[in-house]
């Protein structure tokens, strides 16, 4: 027998973005359902791969000040900060094939940190703890199998036979969003022909609460600082984006050979790489939905856009979507406008699409500039980095905008 539940808003996808949106909507008084294909307990437990190098989750995010403020407003940041996390005060970026170097300092911005490195699982745990005390109805452990629309009511079919209906359905179901495909929102996308290698390392020297990023023609390498419960500063999460063939070569190396390659690539800024966890590699593809909205439907996070990880902005762009959609739906509720009103959704798209495209274009420009090996390109980027590093006000303005500081 088919059951049917009715909501004002259904959010599909219970990851970092979808769960934050559902929690925020419930605080506004909407009747909210959150659909997640995985079981809640599986989503929150430590993954099997988080067993080496002090048990760090290989998936981490560089949470900006703006994203932190959103999580504070949702009442979950204190829970996140009570666990393992690492604020960083410095970011050092340099060209591995030249002399260009630029350094950003939180002190110059009169900020406590440039951002915070947090394991993705910790964020989800904090959000789900808050969801348990909210009015959100969690439908977990079941996947969505279809979409239908009848007038002002939209519905999703679940694999267990249930149909859930709502005025507004929001897809937060990731880069390969099935809902986006069923609704018929096309994307513009291309393959970078690169793979990102992620793992956790222990280094001989302290990271000094610094995020390190070195560019090379075959792709960037980032060392993101981590902090153990006991305060040990010798752990980093790495994201090493390399051309596909080079990534495959690196993945095929044994641990000792891989550690040697890492030390060379980071120019031994942190001394010897002493321990390395299991490595994972995933292909990189840029994707952007041509429209974020349809009748009674909206996209957020990776369902709307995916970006090269060279600047670590993926999670922050998703939280930017959440912040704006919450703002527009709050305004709608105050004046009695239904959540699926076309003007409400149009304002959300207008406010987010341009900003996301600008960030994605900037990241693509960086990738192309640092991927070119000819003398003119090397001179341009090295001269530009050194020049910008000397222009404190300009450099700090760029950093402040990336952080979301007013």
N, C-alpha and C positions, 0 to 999 in steps of 0.2 A: 504493500500500500504506500502510495506516495504522500509524504508529509510536505507541508508548505509553511514557511515562516515568512513574516513580512517585516521589513526594516525600512527606515528612512534611507540609510546608506549601507551598502555592503562593500567591504574592503577585501580583495582577494590577494592573499600573500602576506604571511606573518613574519617576514624578515625585519631588519632594522627599520626600514622605511614604512612598510605597511602597518606594523604594530604601533609605531609612533603616531601615524595618522589616525588609526582607530581609537587609540587612547585619547588623543586630542579632541576628536569629534564627540566622544562620549562625555567629555567634560563640558562641552557646549550644550548638552541636553538632547542630542540626536539619538534615535534608536539605531544602534550600530551592530552589525554582524561582521566577524572577522573569520575568513575561511583560509585554512592552512593545510596543505597536503600532508605534511609530516605530523606525527603525533607530538603533542606539547612536550612530553618527557624526552623524546629524541632530539627535539630542537634545543633543549636546555642542557642536556648532559654533555660532558667533555667528549669531543670526538676521539675516535680511536687513534688518530694520528698525533694527538697532543700528548705524546708519551715521552719525548726526549727533550733535551735542552730545557730542563725545568718545567716541562709540561705546557709551554705556551701554545696557544692556538695559532696555526700558520696564517689565519686570516685576521688581519688587523686593519684598522682605519685611522687616518689622521684627522681627528675631529677638530674643526675650526672653532673659533670663538663664537661665531654665529650659530653653528650647530649645537655647541654646548649650551648657549642661551635657550635654544628651543627645548633641549632635554631638561634644562632647569625649570622651564615653564611647565613642562609635563610632570615635574616632580620626581624625575628618575635620576638626575645627575648625581645627587648625594649618594645614592646606592652604587652607581658606577664608580664614583671617586673613592668609596670606601673599600673597593677591591683593587685589583692589580691594574695600574694604568701608569702612563709616563708622560707628564707635560714636558715639552721641549722649549728651551729659551733661545736656541740658535738654529739657523739653517744655513749650511754651507753648500754652495753649488759651484762646480768648476768643470772646465772643458779638459777632458783627458788628453786631447791632442794639441793643447796650446797652453797659454798662460792666463787665460780668462778665469776669473774667480769673483764670486759675489757672496756676501754674507749678510744675513738678516738677523737682527737682534731684538728680542722682546723688550729689552731695556730702552732701546731707542724709541720704541712705540709706547713706552710707559704702560706696558701690559705685563701681566704675570707670566705669560707664556705665548708662544706663537700658535700653539695648538696642543693637542693631547693624543698620544698613540694609545688606542684601546683595542683589545681583542673583540672582534665582532660578537662572539658568544656572550661576553660580559654585558654588552649593550642589550642584546636580545633578552638575557636573563632579567635585567633590571626592568625592561619594558613589560615582560610577561608577569613579573611580580606585581607591577602596578595594575595590569589588566585584570588580574585575579580579584582585585578590590574595586573594579569599575563595573559599569553596567553593560560593557561589551559582551555579546554572546559569542563565544569562541566555538567554531565548528572545525575541529582538527582531525587529522588522520584520514581525510577523504579528499580526493581530487575533483576538480571541476571537469565535467565532460561535455558541456555545451552551453550555448547562449541563446536566449530568445527575448523578444520585445513585443509587448502588446500595449499600444497606447502609451500612457504615462508610466507603465510598470515594466521594469526590466527584470529578467530572471536568469539565474544560472542553474544548470542541471549538475547534480553531483553524481559520482559514480555509484553511490549506494541507492540511487533512485529518487532522492529528494530533489525538490525544486525550491530555491530560495528567491524571493522577490524583493525589490527595493525601488525607490524612485531614482536613486543614483548608485551606480556600480563603479568602483575605483579599482583599476588593475594595478597591483604592486607585485605582480607575479614574475618579475625578472626580465632579463634581456630577451629571452625566447618566449615572451608572453603569448600564451595561447589565446587569451581573451582579446588581445590586440589584433590577432589574426582573424578571429571569428567575427569581430565587429567590423573588420575591413579597413583598419587604419594602416596605410602603407608606410614603409620606412625608406630612408636613404642610408645606405651602409656600404662599407668597404672593408676588405681584409688588409691588415697592416703587414701580413707575412712576417709576423713576429710572434714570439711566445714569451710570457712572463713566468719566470722561475721564482717561486716563493719558498722560503724556509726560515728557520730561526738559527742564529749562530751565537756562539759565545766567543768573545774576543779578549785578547791579553790586556788591552787598555780600556779604561772606562769610556763610554760614549760621550760623557760630559753633557748629557741632556741636549745633544745636538743631533739634528737630522742631516745626514750626509747624502749628497747626490752628485754622481760623476757621470758626465755625458761622454759617449764615444760614438763613432760612426755607425756601429752596429746596434746601438741602443743604450738607454740610461740604466744605471745601477743606483738603487737607494738603500741606505742603511737607516732604519727607523728605530729609535731608541726604545728599549723596554726596561721595565723595572720589576724585580721580584718582590714578593711580600717582605723579604728581609732587607730590601733596599739595595740589592746588588745591581750595579750599573754596567755590567759587562755583557749584556744580552741585546741583540738587535734582531728585528724582523727585516729580511731583505726582500726586495722586489727587483729582479734583474730582467729587464726586457731586452731581448736579443732577437736578431733576425733568426728565422725558423731553423735554418741549418746549424747556426752557431748554438742555438738553444739546445738542439738535439745532441750536439757534441758535448756540451756541458752536462746535460742530464745523464749521458752515458758514462761519465767519469766516476771513479770510485771516490769515496769521501775525502781521502787525502789529496788526490789530484784536484778535486773541486775546491777544497780549502785553499790550495796554492793559487788557483785561478782567481778566487775571490780576493786574496791578499794583493795580488798583482793589480786587479781591476780597481780596488779602492786605494791603491798606492800606499798600502800599509798605514793609513791614517789611524787605524785602531790597533796596530800591531798584528800579531799572529791571530789567525782564525783558529781557535783551539777545538771547538766542537761545532758540528753542523747537524741539524735534524734531517729527517726525511724530506726530500725535495718534491715539489709539485710544479707542473708546468701547464699553462692553459693558453690557448690561442687568443690573440688580441684582434678585436674587430670594433670599428667605430660604427655606431648605429644611432639614428635619430628619426623619430616619428615625424612625418610631415605635418600631422595634426595630433594634438594631445587630447582632443575631445571629440565626442560624437553625441548624439541625443541621449541624455541620461548616462553618460559614460565619460570617464577621465582616466588618463595614464599618469603615474608618478614613478619616480626613480628610474631604475634600469629598464623598466617597461617602456619608458619614453625616450631614454637616451643612455648610451654607454660611451665611455671616453677612455682614451689611452691613460694608463695609470702613472705616467711620468710625473704628474704633479699631485697625485693622491686626492683628486677632487671628486671622485665618484660618489662617495657617501654624502659629501657636503652638498652636491647638486641635488641629490635626492631629498635631503632635509630642507633645502631651499624650496622644492616643490611642496613639501608638507607644510611648511610655514605659510606659504602664499595661499594654498588651498584652504587651510584652516582659517586664515584671515577672511577670505571671501565667503566661506560658509558661515562664519560667525556673523558677518554683516547681514547675510541673507536671513539667518534665524532671527536676528533682532527686529527685522521689519516684516517677518512673516512670509518671506519668499521661499518657495520650495527649493530643495537642494539641487534639483536638476534643471533649474531655470537657465535658459540659454545665455542670458547676460552674465549670470554668475560664473558659468563655465568659460565663457569667452574672456572675461577679465582674468581668470586664472591663466588661461593660455597666453594671453597678451603679456602678462607680467613675467611669465617664466620662459617662454620660448625664446625671446630675444636674448635674455641673459645667458641661458644655456648654450645657445648657438655661439655667442661671443666667446665664452670660455672654451668651447670645443674648437673654435677656429684658432684661438690663441695657442692651445695645446698642439694642434696640427701644425701650426707655424713653427713652434719650437722643435717639434719632431723633424720636420723637413730641414730646418736650418742646421740642427746638430747632426743630421744624417748625411750631410754633404761633406765631401772630403777635399774638394778643390781649395786651392790656396786662398782665393778671394773670400769664400765662405768662412774659412777658418779665421782669416783676419777680421772679418766683419763681426763674428760672434765673440771673439776674444777681446777685440777693441771695445765692442758694445758692453760686454759684461764688466770690464774694468772701469769704463767710463761711468756706467750706471752705479757701480759700487761707490764711486766718489761723490755722487749726487745724493746726499743723505735724504733731503726732503722728498725727492722724486721716488727714490727707492722705497722709502718708508710709506709713501702714499700707496704704492703698488702693493706692498705687503699688507697694509691696513685694509684695502679693498678685498684682498684674497681672504683675509681673516674674518671679514664681516664687521670690522670695527666702525663705529659711527665717526 
